[in-house]
Amino acid sequence: MEELLDFRNQNLWNEINQNYIVEIEETTNNEYSVYSINNSATFFINKNNLCKDSFTHEMLHVYMGIKDLYFSSSLKLTLPQSKILSENLSPQLIEHIGNSLDHIKMLPIYLELGFDRKKFIIDYDQYKCTDEEIMIFNKYYKIGKKINLNAIDAYIGRLISILCDPNADFDYSSDLKKLEKVDPLLFKIIVRLINHTKEVKVLDRTIFEDDHRTVISNFYKNMVNWISNNSFTS
């Protein structure tokens, strides 16, 4: 563990060990990750590339649980209440949304601890949108006046990737304007989801203040409203 810990993340490691039974395993895909359930947390590390930044990223995912912020699990419990959402938002997208909302809360802590922004995610240097994708949305997102159910998953996923990108050097303003025209109401809902998440406190949050439950509940209500205002086809 000496190669993964130093004065910057030692306290975080100590707090996790006070709250979880921790195991360390070698990754099978060269990527760092963590799986936590109840009071157990298993970290998967790349022993051929020991990286304190990547390990700290995974520790912060667990730290969100210590601070009672469970965006992914709340999404998985809430979205199936809608037939349209449960049938057309893939498990991969729901995982992507939850992971990205975690990242919104994690990044400021990660930077404050002194870790490298460029190592926060593995695709940091990858621009998260292409002209071809926008062209496809313009062409296939709607069939007549009805929304193509097969395009919803990709549209939301693309917006989430752009709006949660930690690379501040990328300018997505032109892409976002084009994506907003594809579905103005859904665009607004996703932007509100991101902004609402940013408003949630990690520390010193009282029971009267917003948390992951209120964020996901409001997101669900907005999505149901979006469904009621549209017609769909597949």
C-alpha beads as a LAMMPS data file, in Angstrom:
LAMMPS data file: protein, C-alpha beads

234 atoms
233 bonds

1 atom types
1 bond types

-500.0 500.0 xlo xhi
-500.0 500.0 ylo yhi
-500.0 500.0 zlo zhi

Masses

1 110.0

Atoms # bond

1 1 1 0.000 0.000 0.000
2 1 1 2.988 2.327 0.350
3 1 1 2.960 2.969 -3.392
4 1 1 -0.706 4.039 -3.304
5 1 1 -0.783 6.170 -0.157
6 1 1 0.915 9.332 1.012
7 1 1 0.162 12.308 3.257
8 1 1 -2.551 13.511 0.839
9 1 1 -4.823 10.463 0.912
10 1 1 -3.836 8.683 4.138
11 1 1 -6.707 10.169 6.160
12 1 1 -9.178 9.155 3.460
13 1 1 -7.818 5.594 3.551
14 1 1 -8.073 5.538 7.347
15 1 1 -11.699 6.702 7.290
16 1 1 -12.648 4.054 4.741
17 1 1 -11.032 1.339 6.869
18 1 1 -12.983 2.546 9.884
19 1 1 -16.255 2.079 8.011
20 1 1 -15.594 -0.858 5.672
21 1 1 -13.964 -4.248 5.562
22 1 1 -11.454 -3.581 2.800
23 1 1 -9.874 -5.962 0.297
24 1 1 -7.377 -5.271 -2.481
25 1 1 -7.382 -7.354 -5.662
26 1 1 -5.582 -7.130 -8.973
27 1 1 -7.625 -5.789 -11.874
28 1 1 -8.300 -7.948 -14.922
29 1 1 -8.617 -5.049 -17.384
30 1 1 -5.749 -2.743 -16.338
31 1 1 -8.223 -0.219 -14.924
32 1 1 -8.742 0.841 -11.335
33 1 1 -12.210 0.252 -9.908
34 1 1 -14.052 -0.484 -6.676
35 1 1 -17.002 -2.608 -5.688
36 1 1 -18.708 -1.858 -2.396
37 1 1 -21.751 -3.410 -0.772
38 1 1 -22.994 -3.054 2.786
39 1 1 -19.823 -2.692 4.862
40 1 1 -17.420 -4.327 2.376
41 1 1 -15.272 -2.569 -0.236
42 1 1 -13.021 -4.318 -2.756
43 1 1 -10.511 -2.189 -4.650
44 1 1 -9.173 -3.457 -7.969
45 1 1 -5.736 -2.041 -8.744
46 1 1 -3.269 -2.311 -11.602
47 1 1 -0.081 -3.689 -10.034
48 1 1 1.835 -2.878 -13.217
49 1 1 0.841 0.778 -12.921
50 1 1 0.540 1.769 -9.275
51 1 1 -1.113 5.190 -9.337
52 1 1 -2.044 7.184 -6.246
53 1 1 -4.317 9.451 -8.294
54 1 1 -6.364 6.561 -9.690
55 1 1 -6.543 4.835 -6.315
56 1 1 -7.695 8.055 -4.647
57 1 1 -10.413 8.394 -7.287
58 1 1 -11.763 4.966 -6.315
59 1 1 -11.498 5.750 -2.610
60 1 1 -13.623 8.852 -3.183
61 1 1 -16.374 6.698 -4.691
62 1 1 -16.465 4.801 -1.391
63 1 1 -16.269 8.068 0.526
64 1 1 -19.510 9.167 -1.141
65 1 1 -21.174 6.207 0.562
66 1 1 -19.710 7.179 3.916
67 1 1 -21.319 10.589 3.392
68 1 1 -24.664 8.957 2.475
69 1 1 -24.608 9.894 -1.195
70 1 1 -25.847 7.003 -3.351
71 1 1 -26.750 8.340 -6.775
72 1 1 -26.426 5.055 -8.689
73 1 1 -28.503 2.941 -6.329
74 1 1 -31.172 5.637 -6.120
75 1 1 -31.417 5.747 -9.914
76 1 1 -31.715 1.949 -10.077
77 1 1 -34.549 1.976 -7.555
78 1 1 -36.449 4.959 -8.954
79 1 1 -36.363 4.821 -12.756
80 1 1 -38.040 1.371 -13.074
81 1 1 -41.239 2.971 -11.748
82 1 1 -41.748 4.223 -15.320
83 1 1 -42.315 1.630 -18.057
84 1 1 -40.860 3.861 -20.774
85 1 1 -37.767 4.703 -18.730
86 1 1 -37.148 1.157 -17.517
87 1 1 -37.441 -0.266 -21.035
88 1 1 -35.414 2.372 -22.878
89 1 1 -32.682 3.527 -20.516
90 1 1 -30.016 0.834 -20.472
91 1 1 -28.321 -0.420 -17.302
92 1 1 -25.079 0.925 -18.785
93 1 1 -26.564 4.416 -19.079
94 1 1 -27.950 4.354 -15.536
95 1 1 -24.521 3.277 -14.271
96 1 1 -22.924 6.052 -16.347
97 1 1 -25.258 8.693 -14.909
98 1 1 -24.702 7.566 -11.324
99 1 1 -20.944 7.380 -11.793
100 1 1 -20.884 10.843 -13.369
101 1 1 -22.951 12.384 -10.563
102 1 1 -20.459 10.883 -8.106
103 1 1 -17.673 12.510 -10.108
104 1 1 -19.295 15.927 -9.750
105 1 1 -19.016 15.649 -5.974
106 1 1 -15.637 13.897 -5.990
107 1 1 -13.603 16.169 -8.267
108 1 1 -13.376 19.201 -5.934
109 1 1 -12.202 16.948 -3.072
110 1 1 -9.728 15.151 -5.354
111 1 1 -8.231 18.477 -6.482
112 1 1 -8.198 19.909 -2.972
113 1 1 -6.168 16.890 -1.842
114 1 1 -3.602 17.809 -4.498
115 1 1 -4.078 15.127 -7.144
116 1 1 -3.661 15.517 -10.896
117 1 1 -6.830 16.628 -12.724
118 1 1 -5.571 14.910 -15.883
119 1 1 -5.569 11.549 -14.094
120 1 1 -9.113 11.855 -12.730
121 1 1 -10.585 9.777 -15.580
122 1 1 -8.831 7.577 -18.128
123 1 1 -10.365 9.350 -21.132
124 1 1 -9.525 12.844 -19.842
125 1 1 -7.952 13.894 -23.173
126 1 1 -10.820 12.555 -25.295
127 1 1 -13.329 15.098 -26.606
128 1 1 -16.744 13.762 -25.621
129 1 1 -18.743 14.659 -28.745
130 1 1 -18.389 14.413 -32.522
131 1 1 -20.043 16.180 -35.437
132 1 1 -21.164 12.778 -36.691
133 1 1 -23.052 12.068 -33.456
134 1 1 -24.878 15.391 -33.643
135 1 1 -25.728 14.725 -37.293
136 1 1 -27.175 11.323 -36.337
137 1 1 -29.294 12.891 -33.570
138 1 1 -30.603 15.527 -35.991
139 1 1 -31.518 12.831 -38.487
140 1 1 -32.857 10.021 -36.326
141 1 1 -33.905 11.417 -32.930
142 1 1 -37.396 12.174 -34.238
143 1 1 -39.477 10.232 -36.709
144 1 1 -42.047 12.723 -37.853
145 1 1 -43.223 14.367 -34.644
146 1 1 -42.507 11.326 -32.482
147 1 1 -39.327 10.721 -30.501
148 1 1 -37.378 7.644 -31.523
149 1 1 -37.156 5.503 -28.383
150 1 1 -33.947 3.946 -29.681
151 1 1 -32.180 7.323 -29.600
152 1 1 -32.995 8.420 -26.024
153 1 1 -30.286 6.366 -24.347
154 1 1 -27.528 7.711 -26.595
155 1 1 -28.749 11.312 -26.354
156 1 1 -28.815 11.347 -22.551
157 1 1 -25.476 9.546 -22.365
158 1 1 -23.814 12.062 -24.653
159 1 1 -25.152 15.014 -22.648
160 1 1 -24.006 13.481 -19.364
161 1 1 -20.505 12.885 -20.755
162 1 1 -20.209 16.476 -21.944
163 1 1 -21.696 18.177 -18.897
164 1 1 -19.630 16.101 -16.459
165 1 1 -16.340 16.253 -18.347
166 1 1 -13.579 17.304 -15.899
167 1 1 -11.404 18.619 -18.747
168 1 1 -11.917 22.381 -18.459
169 1 1 -9.882 23.000 -21.623
170 1 1 -12.646 21.647 -23.859
171 1 1 -15.215 24.142 -25.136
172 1 1 -18.523 22.364 -25.720
173 1 1 -20.664 25.494 -26.082
174 1 1 -21.349 24.998 -29.794
175 1 1 -22.117 21.283 -29.373
176 1 1 -24.477 21.964 -26.488
177 1 1 -26.446 24.526 -28.488
178 1 1 -26.911 21.964 -31.258
179 1 1 -27.896 19.215 -28.812
180 1 1 -30.366 21.524 -27.078
181 1 1 -32.225 21.992 -30.379
182 1 1 -32.660 18.212 -30.689
183 1 1 -34.856 18.057 -27.556
184 1 1 -35.068 21.333 -25.583
185 1 1 -37.082 19.913 -22.663
186 1 1 -34.957 16.808 -22.140
187 1 1 -31.831 18.940 -22.471
188 1 1 -33.128 21.225 -19.728
189 1 1 -33.908 18.231 -17.491
190 1 1 -30.375 16.834 -17.808
191 1 1 -28.818 20.247 -17.150
192 1 1 -30.995 20.594 -14.055
193 1 1 -29.920 17.134 -12.873
194 1 1 -26.277 18.191 -13.108
195 1 1 -26.814 21.563 -11.440
196 1 1 -28.934 20.069 -8.663
197 1 1 -26.175 17.554 -7.943
198 1 1 -23.638 20.378 -7.720
199 1 1 -25.816 22.061 -5.077
200 1 1 -25.797 19.045 -2.742
201 1 1 -23.401 19.295 0.196
202 1 1 -20.969 16.469 0.901
203 1 1 -20.083 17.725 4.384
204 1 1 -22.257 19.167 7.152
205 1 1 -25.499 18.352 5.304
206 1 1 -28.578 18.427 7.519
207 1 1 -31.645 16.208 7.136
208 1 1 -33.530 19.219 5.799
209 1 1 -31.122 19.771 2.904
210 1 1 -31.098 18.073 -0.481
211 1 1 -29.248 14.798 -0.988
212 1 1 -29.156 12.037 -3.605
213 1 1 -32.783 11.157 -2.838
214 1 1 -34.123 14.605 -3.675
215 1 1 -31.878 14.911 -6.731
216 1 1 -33.061 11.620 -8.231
217 1 1 -36.680 12.142 -7.173
218 1 1 -36.796 15.498 -8.945
219 1 1 -35.060 14.009 -11.976
220 1 1 -37.658 11.245 -12.130
221 1 1 -40.569 13.704 -11.837
222 1 1 -39.092 15.825 -14.614
223 1 1 -38.643 12.755 -16.818
224 1 1 -42.268 11.700 -16.252
225 1 1 -43.325 15.215 -17.233
226 1 1 -41.171 14.934 -20.362
227 1 1 -42.844 11.627 -21.232
228 1 1 -46.323 13.150 -20.840
229 1 1 -45.397 15.967 -23.217
230 1 1 -44.191 13.717 -26.033
231 1 1 -45.174 10.845 -28.284
232 1 1 -42.820 7.985 -29.013
233 1 1 -42.064 5.417 -31.659
234 1 1 -39.451 2.704 -32.065

Bonds

1 1 1 2
2 1 2 3
3 1 3 4
4 1 4 5
5 1 5 6
6 1 6 7
7 1 7 8
8 1 8 9
9 1 9 10
10 1 10 11
11 1 11 12
12 1 12 13
13 1 13 14
14 1 14 15
15 1 15 16
16 1 16 17
17 1 17 18
18 1 18 19
19 1 19 20
20 1 20 21
21 1 21 22
22 1 22 23
23 1 23 24
24 1 24 25
25 1 25 26
26 1 26 27
27 1 27 28
28 1 28 29
29 1 29 30
30 1 30 31
31 1 31 32
32 1 32 33
33 1 33 34
34 1 34 35
35 1 35 36
36 1 36 37
37 1 37 38
38 1 38 39
39 1 39 40
40 1 40 41
41 1 41 42
42 1 42 43
43 1 43 44
44 1 44 45
45 1 45 46
46 1 46 47
47 1 47 48
48 1 48 49
49 1 49 50
50 1 50 51
51 1 51 52
52 1 52 53
53 1 53 54
54 1 54 55
55 1 55 56
56 1 56 57
57 1 57 58
58 1 58 59
59 1 59 60
60 1 60 61
61 1 61 62
62 1 62 63
63 1 63 64
64 1 64 65
65 1 65 66
66 1 66 67
67 1 67 68
68 1 68 69
69 1 69 70
70 1 70 71
71 1 71 72
72 1 72 73
73 1 73 74
74 1 74 75
75 1 75 76
76 1 76 77
77 1 77 78
78 1 78 79
79 1 79 80
80 1 80 81
81 1 81 82
82 1 82 83
83 1 83 84
84 1 84 85
85 1 85 86
86 1 86 87
87 1 87 88
88 1 88 89
89 1 89 90
90 1 90 91
91 1 91 92
92 1 92 93
93 1 93 94
94 1 94 95
95 1 95 96
96 1 96 97
97 1 97 98
98 1 98 99
99 1 99 100
100 1 100 101
101 1 101 102
102 1 102 103
103 1 103 104
104 1 104 105
105 1 105 106
106 1 106 107
107 1 107 108
108 1 108 109
109 1 109 110
110 1 110 111
111 1 111 112
112 1 112 113
113 1 113 114
114 1 114 115
115 1 115 116
116 1 116 117
117 1 117 118
118 1 118 119
119 1 119 120
120 1 120 121
121 1 121 122
122 1 122 123
123 1 123 124
124 1 124 125
125 1 125 126
126 1 126 127
127 1 127 128
128 1 128 129
129 1 129 130
130 1 130 131
131 1 131 132
132 1 132 133
133 1 133 134
134 1 134 135
135 1 135 136
136 1 136 137
137 1 137 138
138 1 138 139
139 1 139 140
140 1 140 141
141 1 141 142
142 1 142 143
143 1 143 144
144 1 144 145
145 1 145 146
146 1 146 147
147 1 147 148
148 1 148 149
149 1 149 150
150 1 150 151
151 1 151 152
152 1 152 153
153 1 153 154
154 1 154 155
155 1 155 156
156 1 156 157
157 1 157 158
158 1 158 159
159 1 159 160
160 1 160 161
161 1 161 162
162 1 162 163
163 1 163 164
164 1 164 165
165 1 165 166
166 1 166 167
167 1 167 168
168 1 168 169
169 1 169 170
170 1 170 171
171 1 171 172
172 1 172 173
173 1 173 174
174 1 174 175
175 1 175 176
176 1 176 177
177 1 177 178
178 1 178 179
179 1 179 180
180 1 180 181
181 1 181 182
182 1 182 183
183 1 183 184
184 1 184 185
185 1 185 186
186 1 186 187
187 1 187 188
188 1 188 189
189 1 189 190
190 1 190 191
191 1 191 192
192 1 192 193
193 1 193 194
194 1 194 195
195 1 195 196
196 1 196 197
197 1 197 198
198 1 198 199
199 1 199 200
200 1 200 201
201 1 201 202
202 1 202 203
203 1 203 204
204 1 204 205
205 1 205 206
206 1 206 207
207 1 207 208
208 1 208 209
209 1 209 210
210 1 210 211
211 1 211 212
212 1 212 213
213 1 213 214
214 1 214 215
215 1 215 216
216 1 216 217
217 1 217 218
218 1 218 219
219 1 219 220
220 1 220 221
221 1 221 222
222 1 222 223
223 1 223 224
224 1 224 225
225 1 225 226
226 1 226 227
227 1 227 228
228 1 228 229
229 1 229 230
230 1 230 231
231 1 231 232
232 1 232 233
233 1 233 234
